[in-house]
């Protein structure tokens, strides 16, 4: 993969992570106004989302420092982690409308 494509991919992931951070913050704000039982569920979901977001961020950091040879292998891992985070965010958005 060309360096340009690699940098574009990294920027795309960085932009997605920032968007998801905003979504998580919005869910945290919504949790603050929820009933006690709902707050507990929000807290569990938000903790899970933050763990997954941290995993994506860690993989992105690893990806940035990788050699060209390692980059292809790492890209698969970050793509999987991004997919899991995206699905979890959508699930949380749906659950806590």
Order of alpha helices (4+ residues) and beta strands (2+ residues): alpha-alpha-alpha
